[in-house]
Amino acid sequence: MKKIEVKRHEAEERNARWAALTPEEQLAHLDRLGLRAEKQRKKIAIRLRGSDGTPTPKKNRRKR
């Protein structure tokens, strides 16, 4: 079994690679793997809806 530190490091690398992709590339990746990923596709569609093509800013959530 992998140590927690190793798993965390792998997840950070994986997330960084995903974030580096454009929304179109992310959709293409999901299609290539044949994943439905409805929630993820909805998030990507929201970013694509920006009037000038830039991602819409995230809302700041209050910390409890």
N, C-alpha and C positions, 0 to 999 in steps of 0.2 A: 504494500500500500504506500502511496506517495505521502510525503509529509505535507502539512498544511502550507508551509512556506513555498514549496514547489508548486502546489496547485494554485496558490494565489499569484505567483509569478507568471505561470502559464496563462491564467485568466486575464491578467493585465496585458500581456502581449497580444492575446486574441482580441481583446476589446480595442486595443490601439490599432490593430490592423483593420478591424471593422469600421472604426471611426474615420480612418484615413480614406475609405472608399466614398465616392460620391453617392447620392441617393439612387441614381440610375444604376450604378455598379452594384449597390446593395440589392436592388430588386433583381438584377440579372443573376446575382449569386443565389438568391433564394429560388429563382426559377430553375437554375441549372441543377440545384440539389433536389428539386421537386417538392419543396416545403410549402405548406399552406401559410403558416406563420401570419395569421390574420391580424393580430395585434401589432406585430412589427411592421407589416405592410401599411397599416393605418397610420402609424407614426411617420413612416417615410412619406406617405402621401401628403400629410400635413406639412412637412418640410418642403415638398415640391410645390405647394400651393402659393408660396411667396410671390408677390406681384413682380418683383424683379429677379426671381429665381434664387434668391438667397434664403437660407433657412430662417424660419420665424424664430424669434427669441423664446427661450424657455421661460415659463413662469416661475418666479421664486416662491417656493413653498415655505410656510412658517415652520420653524422648528418648535417642537413641543418640549 
